[in-house]
Amino acid sequence: MDLSQVMAGIVFLGSIFLIITGWIDTVLAAFSGFILMVLFGIMTDTEAFQMVDWNVIVILLSIWILSGYFGKSGVPDFLAALILKMSKGNVAVFVNFPVAL
């Protein structure tokens, strides 16, 4: 193993550690890992950009947009009110309740 592989491993494990512990925001931890990889010369900014899986980015963006409109539609509030009404205020009833409305 050469020095660049060791540095990449240290940066990767450091980023994962920060994400797991939650000491800083996950996006900031991942971005700082990217910045360190470029600064240490492990990869260029072009190589890092080419490693992005754009299909996953588009899927996440689509889910983000759809969930935003779903939340504004009122369906989650309606379902919460329906469950509260069916349980007569005892929400613990629905912990292991099969979905059969």
Beta strands, then each sheet from edge to edge (+ up, - down):
end
